[in-house]
Structures are given as structure tokens and as C-alpha cells.
Amino acid sequence: MSCPICKKASDPAYRPFCSRRCADVDLARWLRADYAIPVAPDDPEAELPPHPDDEER
């Protein structure tokens, strides 16, 4: 198995990474939210209930 960061052979002590450095690089990417599942933006108007002042009297 190769390291997902640098593609070197992985070290059993840091599996699936090859070193502590690559493990830390991966952690930093998670903390910065670099890894994200893309989603379609929702319609913000569809989620909000009608405001009482918007009702016709």
C-alpha cells in the first residue's frame, strides 16, 4: 500500500501513511476542510417558514 500523500511505501507504524509528517499533512487538510463532499446548494427560501408579517391581512 502506498502513502496517500506522497505515494511512498507506507510504514506500519503510521499506516496508511509513510511517516508522521504525511499523517500531519492529512490531518491539516481535514482541519482546513479541504476534504468535502460536494452538494448542490439548497434553496434557502424553501427551508424558511413564512414570516408572520408577510401574511396578507
C-alpha positions in Angstrom: 0.0 0.0 0.0 1.3 3.4 -0.8 1.0 6.6 1.2 -2.0 8.7 0.0 0.0 11.9 0.4 3.4 11.3 -1.2 2.9 7.8 -2.8 5.9 6.2 -0.9 5.6 2.8 0.7 3.6 3.0 3.9 5.1 2.4 7.3 3.1 0.0 9.6 3.6 2.5 12.5 1.8 5.3 10.5 -0.4 3.2 8.3 -1.7 4.2 5.7 0.9 6.9 5.7 4.7 6.6 5.3 5.6 9.0 8.1 4.3 11.2 10.9 4.8 14.2 8.5 2.4 12.8 5.9 -0.1 11.9 8.7 0.1 15.5 9.9 -0.4 16.8 6.4 -3.6 14.7 6.1 -4.8 16.0 9.5 -4.2 19.6 8.5 -6.3 19.0 5.3 -9.1 17.7 7.4 -8.9 20.6 9.8 -9.0 23.1 7.0 -12.0 21.3 5.5 -10.1 20.6 2.3 -11.9 17.3 2.1 -15.5 17.8 1.5 -18.4 16.1 -0.3 -19.8 18.4 -2.9 -23.5 19.0 -2.6 -26.0 21.1 -4.6 -26.9 24.3 -2.9 -30.4 24.3 -1.3 -32.9 26.9 -1.9 -32.8 29.0 1.3 -36.3 30.3 0.8 -37.8 26.8 0.7 -36.5 25.9 4.2 -37.8 29.0 6.0 -41.4 29.1 7.3 -43.4 32.1 6.2 -42.8 35.2 8.3 -45.9 36.4 10.2 -45.5 40.0 8.8 -45.6 38.6 5.2 -49.2 37.3 5.6 -51.8 39.3 3.9 -54.4 40.7 6.2 
